[in-house]
Amino acid sequence: MKKLIAFWLTIFLLAALFCLPAGAAYGTSPPETVSEAYIVMDTSTGQILVEKNMDQKEYPASITKIMTALLALENADLDDTHEMTYEATHSIESGSTHVALTEGEVVTLRELMYAMMLTSANDAANGIAEMIGGTIPAFVDMMNEKAAELGCTGTHFANPHGLDNENHYTTAHDMALIAQYALSLPDFREFFGRDKYTMSPTNKQPKERYFWSQHEMLYDSDYTYGSATGGKLGWTPNAKHTAVTVAERDGMELLCVVMNSTVASEKYKDTAALFDYCFDSFQKIILTKQSLQGFQIPLLDGDDRQVGEVRIYPDNEVDVTVHRLYDKIDLALSYNVPDAYRVGEEISPTLTVTLKKNSGAMYPLSRTYSLIYEREDYDEETILAMRVKEPNPFWGIFFRALGWALLGLLGLALLLFLVMVIIRFVNLSRRRRRQKRRNRRLYR
């Protein structure tokens, strides 16, 4: 009997051990990396989870082509065609990566995109630049304008492909901003995550051309990463090895940029280690619309008179990614809402989520979300009509005085009534006393 009890107790303890939550084990320090600079970002919120030297200027090499691809998708149709020029096919460095596009060859944007993103073809990047910008220099101007629009502060592009140029540089943070935006475009992921493609014969090439992805984390290799869904690599003598990779696990999509890695294999090892750390050590906390605060503020006209109300509220639930050391109770919510809204002005109400000061946070958190506001913009005619409807101040005073007078008369009437009641009560009491005295004399 004792052996049986011991057996079942052992089974119970083992079952309890295996039922412990998988996320219970997490790290509190990012892994060491060979790459000089890196960043891991939550693609849905833009939140930075870990970084090293993310604002340090580095040469990007072929991860530059992410910017070239997003501009192509924004400005042309994938079935549009382009005739390759001598400049596009002959201006790249001898020995650099290409797919043997020739002058006069007619190709579609789709084929140029596959050639550029899978095999990192520099002639294809030049073809896209001419197709979109008219000339390569004009396209480079578009690249720099877009970088500034996306909030990049340490980036300057000098070409559409990433071959070494002292005026062609960026940062890990800026590349993450560029890649995050590119991922939001409908067709980008098709080229970013594709492992192979067959290009049809053209007017200059009678044979098919075969393209394979260079990113070894995306297919069966020594560096396969099961959660990876897309990526782009780069290498030049000055840039060393660079990589941009996206992975998704348990509903969380992360973007990792590594730059200036001296050994080819280390860019994969660093990326995998950073992904594993972040997936294991961070969690997504959802703040529902119902748990967030809404506001109603006065709508004022030009003379600061209230002519209505403005509703301010969160449009959607708020996602915040935090280290597993912290939970919802560690979050501090700060609302930036004006005291009033004046007709015709633009306001930007926001909600900022941070970690509370007493949380001892290892990982800074500061995410700002826009709040929606509903209002009706009244024109001058409507405001004038509202003013006409307002009571005249004289009549307001008159009716207030009349009200007080009526109230005084009512009070006086009530006082007279009470006096009459008291007199009536006194007279009645006197009559009763007199009647009692008469009755006593009669019975003597």
FIVO-217482 format. One record per residue (C-alpha): x negated, y negated, z negated; residue in three letters. Coordinates in steps of 0.2 Angstrom, whole numbers, padded with zeros to 4 digits, always signed. Layout:
BEGIN
XYZala
...
REM end
This chain:
BEGIN
+0000+0000+0000met
-0014-0012-0004lys
-0023-0008+0012lys
-0006-0012+0022leu
-0004-0029+0013ile
-0023-0033+0016ala
-0020-0029+0035phe
-0005-0040+0037trp
-0013-0054+0027leu
-0028-0054+0039thr
-0016-0054+0054ile
-0007-0069+0047phe
-0023-0079+0044leu
-0030-0075+0061leu
-0013-0081+0069ala
-0014-0097+0059ala
-0032-0100+0064leu
-0028-0098+0083phe
-0012-0109+0081cys
-0022-0124+0076leu
-0020-0138+0088pro
-0033-0138+0102ala
-0036-0157+0100gly
-0041-0155+0082ala
-0060-0155+0087ala
-0066-0171+0095tyr
-0082-0181+0096gly
-0086-0198+0089thr
-0101-0203+0099ser
-0102-0203+0118pro
-0115-0191+0126pro
-0132-0196+0130glu
-0134-0199+0149thr
-0148-0200+0162val
-0138-0213+0172ser
-0143-0231+0167glu
-0126-0238+0168ala
-0108-0230+0167tyr
-0090-0233+0162ile
-0075-0222+0159val
-0058-0231+0162met
-0040-0226+0160asp
-0033-0228+0178thr
-0015-0232+0172ser
-0020-0246+0160thr
-0037-0252+0165gly
-0043-0248+0147gln
-0061-0245+0145ile
-0064-0230+0134leu
-0083-0229+0134val
-0097-0238+0143glu
-0116-0241+0144lys
-0123-0257+0153asn
-0107-0258+0162met
-0111-0277+0167asp
-0129-0274+0172gln
-0131-0277+0191lys
-0136-0262+0201glu
-0137-0257+0219tyr
-0121-0247+0223pro
-0127-0237+0239ala
-0112-0228+0248ser
-0099-0231+0234ile
-0098-0248+0243thr
-0087-0238+0255lys
-0073-0238+0243ile
-0071-0257+0246met
-0072-0254+0265thr
-0059-0241+0264ala
-0046-0251+0253leu
-0048-0266+0265leu
-0045-0255+0280ala
-0029-0248+0272leu
-0023-0265+0268glu
-0025-0272+0285asn
-0022-0259+0298ala
-0012-0243+0302asp
-0021-0227+0302leu
-0016-0223+0320asp
-0023-0239+0326asp
-0038-0236+0338thr
-0055-0245+0340his
-0069-0245+0353glu
-0086-0243+0345met
-0098-0257+0350thr
-0117-0257+0352tyr
-0119-0267+0336glu
-0109-0255+0326ala
-0118-0239+0332thr
-0136-0246+0333his
-0138-0258+0318ser
-0139-0245+0304ile
-0156-0239+0298glu
-0164-0224+0308ser
-0162-0208+0298gly
-0147-0214+0288ser
-0131-0204+0288thr
-0120-0205+0303his
-0108-0194+0314val
-0116-0199+0331ala
-0102-0212+0336leu
-0107-0220+0353thr
-0105-0236+0361glu
-0088-0236+0370gly
-0081-0222+0360glu
-0062-0224+0356val
-0057-0217+0339val
-0043-0220+0327thr
-0044-0228+0310leu
-0039-0211+0302arg
-0055-0203+0310glu
-0066-0217+0305leu
-0060-0216+0287met
-0063-0197+0286tyr
-0080-0199+0293ala
-0084-0213+0281met
-0077-0205+0265met
-0082-0187+0267leu
-0099-0188+0276thr
-0103-0206+0271ser
-0105-0210+0289ala
-0113-0228+0291asn
-0108-0230+0309asp
-0090-0226+0304ala
-0091-0240+0291ala
-0097-0252+0304asn
-0083-0247+0316gly
-0070-0250+0302ile
-0078-0267+0298ala
-0077-0273+0316glu
-0059-0266+0318met
-0053-0275+0303ile
-0064-0291+0302gly
-0068-0293+0321gly
-0086-0294+0317thr
-0096-0286+0303ile
-0101-0303+0295pro
-0083-0308+0294ala
-0078-0291+0286phe
-0092-0294+0273val
-0084-0310+0269asp
-0067-0301+0266met
-0076-0289+0255met
-0083-0303+0244asn
-0066-0312+0243glu
-0057-0296+0238lys
-0070-0292+0225ala
-0067-0310+0217ala
-0048-0307+0218glu
-0050-0291+0208leu
-0059-0299+0194gly
-0077-0294+0199cys
-0090-0305+0191thr
-0106-0297+0195gly
-0104-0291+0213thr
-0110-0297+0230his
-0108-0287+0246phe
-0120-0289+0261ala
-0114-0275+0272asn
-0099-0262+0273pro
-0109-0246+0270his
-0121-0249+0255gly
-0138-0247+0263leu
-0151-0256+0253asp
-0151-0275+0253asn
-0157-0287+0239glu
-0141-0297+0241asn
-0130-0281+0240his
-0126-0277+0222tyr
-0112-0274+0209thr
-0109-0267+0192thr
-0101-0251+0185ala
-0087-0262+0178his
-0084-0270+0194asp
-0084-0254+0204met
-0072-0247+0192ala
-0060-0262+0195leu
-0062-0259+0214ile
-0059-0240+0213ala
-0044-0243+0201gln
-0036-0254+0214tyr
-0040-0243+0228ala
-0032-0228+0219leu
-0015-0238+0219ser
-0015-0239+0238leu
-0003-0225+0245pro
-0015-0217+0257asp
-0032-0219+0248phe
-0031-0203+0238arg
-0030-0193+0254glu
-0047-0198+0259phe
-0054-0199+0242phe
-0050-0181+0237gly
-0051-0172+0254arg
-0064-0159+0255asp
-0065-0156+0274lys
-0058-0163+0290tyr
-0060-0158+0309thr
-0061-0173+0321met
-0054-0170+0338ser
-0064-0173+0354pro
-0064-0191+0360thr
-0067-0200+0377asn
-0086-0199+0373lys
-0088-0182+0364gln
-0080-0166+0371pro
-0082-0156+0356lys
-0074-0156+0339glu
-0084-0164+0324arg
-0083-0156+0306tyr
-0084-0166+0291phe
-0086-0160+0273trp
-0086-0169+0257ser
-0103-0172+0249gln
-0096-0173+0231his
-0099-0156+0223glu
-0087-0158+0209met
-0073-0157+0221leu
-0075-0140+0228tyr
-0083-0123+0223asp
-0101-0126+0218ser
-0113-0126+0204asp
-0105-0143+0198tyr
-0087-0140+0201thr
-0076-0149+0189tyr
-0058-0142+0188gly
-0050-0158+0183ser
-0058-0168+0197ala
-0046-0175+0210thr
-0057-0187+0220gly
-0074-0195+0222gly
-0087-0204+0232lys
-0106-0202+0230leu
-0120-0214+0235gly
-0139-0214+0236trp
-0153-0225+0243thr
-0171-0227+0237pro
-0166-0243+0227asn
-0150-0238+0221ala
-0155-0220+0216lys
-0139-0209+0213his
-0122-0217+0211thr
-0105-0208+0209ala
-0087-0213+0207val
-0076-0199+0201thr
-0058-0197+0196val
-0051-0183+0185ala
-0034-0179+0177glu
-0030-0168+0162arg
-0014-0167+0152asp
-0006-0182+0160gly
-0021-0193+0157met
-0031-0199+0173glu
-0048-0206+0170leu
-0061-0214+0182leu
-0079-0213+0179cys
-0093-0223+0187val
-0111-0218+0185val
-0125-0229+0192met
-0144-0228+0194asn
-0147-0209+0190ser
-0164-0204+0195thr
-0160-0185+0198val
-0147-0179+0210ala
-0139-0166+0198ser
-0139-0178+0183glu
-0125-0189+0191lys
-0114-0173+0190tyr
-0119-0168+0173lys
-0117-0186+0166asp
-0100-0187+0174thr
-0094-0170+0167ala
-0100-0174+0150ala
-0092-0191+0149leu
-0075-0184+0156phe
-0076-0170+0143asp
-0079-0182+0129tyr
-0065-0194+0134cys
-0052-0181+0137phe
-0056-0172+0121asp
-0058-0187+0110ser
-0045-0199+0116phe
-0026-0199+0116gln
-0012-0209+0124lys
+0001-0217+0112ile
+0017-0223+0120ile
+0027-0238+0112leu
+0045-0237+0118thr
+0055-0252+0123lys
+0066-0249+0108gln
+0051-0251+0096ser
+0045-0267+0104leu
+0052-0284+0100gln
+0063-0295+0111gly
+0066-0314+0110phe
+0079-0327+0114gln
+0072-0345+0115ile
+0081-0361+0120pro
+0082-0367+0138leu
+0079-0386+0138leu
+0082-0399+0151asp
+0070-0414+0155gly
+0077-0423+0139asp
+0073-0409+0128asp
+0092-0405+0126arg
+0097-0387+0125gln
+0107-0381+0140val
+0105-0362+0138gly
+0094-0348+0132glu
+0080-0337+0139val
+0079-0319+0135arg
+0061-0312+0134ile
+0058-0293+0132tyr
+0046-0279+0137pro
+0051-0272+0154asp
+0044-0254+0151asn
+0036-0244+0138glu
+0018-0248+0134val
+0004-0235+0135asp
-0011-0237+0124val
-0026-0225+0125thr
-0035-0224+0108val
-0048-0213+0100his
-0040-0198+0090arg
-0047-0206+0074leu
-0033-0218+0076tyr
-0014-0217+0077asp
+0001-0228+0080lys
+0000-0235+0062ile
-0017-0242+0066asp
-0010-0253+0081leu
-0007-0272+0078ala
+0005-0280+0090leu
+0004-0299+0094ser
+0017-0308+0104tyr
+0013-0324+0114asn
+0030-0332+0116val
+0034-0350+0118pro
+0045-0359+0106asp
+0056-0365+0121ala
+0058-0365+0140tyr
+0060-0380+0150arg
+0070-0380+0166val
+0058-0376+0181gly
+0042-0372+0172glu
+0033-0356+0173glu
+0029-0346+0157ile
+0018-0331+0154ser
+0024-0322+0138pro
+0013-0307+0133thr
+0011-0293+0121leu
-0007-0290+0115thr
-0011-0273+0107val
-0026-0272+0096thr
-0032-0261+0082leu
-0029-0267+0064lys
-0044-0276+0056lys
-0044-0263+0042asn
-0045-0248+0054ser
-0064-0248+0054gly
-0063-0246+0073ala
-0078-0238+0082met
-0069-0242+0099tyr
-0063-0260+0102pro
-0045-0261+0109leu
-0037-0276+0116ser
-0024-0273+0129arg
-0012-0287+0135thr
+0004-0283+0144tyr
+0016-0295+0152ser
+0034-0298+0146leu
+0049-0301+0157ile
+0060-0316+0155tyr
+0077-0319+0161glu
+0083-0337+0164arg
+0094-0347+0176glu
+0085-0362+0184asp
+0098-0376+0183tyr
+0097-0389+0196asp
+0100-0408+0192glu
+0118-0407+0197glu
+0121-0393+0185thr
+0112-0402+0171ile
+0122-0418+0174leu
+0138-0408+0173ala
+0133-0401+0157met
+0129-0418+0150arg
+0147-0424+0156val
+0154-0410+0146lys
+0145-0416+0130glu
+0157-0426+0118pro
+0155-0445+0118asn
+0146-0449+0102pro
+0159-0463+0097phe
+0173-0450+0098trp
+0162-0438+0088gly
+0161-0451+0074ile
+0179-0455+0076phe
+0185-0437+0074phe
+0173-0434+0060arg
+0180-0450+0051ala
+0198-0444+0055leu
+0194-0427+0048gly
+0187-0434+0032trp
+0203-0446+0030ala
+0215-0431+0033leu
+0205-0421+0020leu
+0206-0436+0008gly
+0225-0437+0011leu
+0227-0418+0008leu
+0217-0420-0008gly
+0227-0434-0014leu
+0243-0425-0010ala
+0237-0410-0019leu
+0233-0421-0034leu
+0250-0429-0034leu
+0258-0411-0033phe
+0248-0406-0048leu
+0253-0422-0058val
+0271-0418-0054met
+0269-0400-0059val
+0261-0406-0075ile
+0275-0419-0079ile
+0288-0406-0075arg
+0280-0393-0087phe
+0279-0406-0101val
+0297-0412-0099asn
+0303-0394-0099leu
+0293-0390-0115ser
+0301-0405-0123arg
+0318-0400-0118arg
+0315-0383-0126arg
+0309-0390-0142arg
+0324-0401-0144arg
+0335-0386-0140gln
+0327-0376-0154lys
+0329-0390-0166arg
+0348-0391-0162arg
+0350-0373-0164asn
+0342-0373-0181arg
+0354-0387-0187arg
+0369-0377-0181leu
+0365-0361-0191tyr
+0361-0369-0208arg
REM end
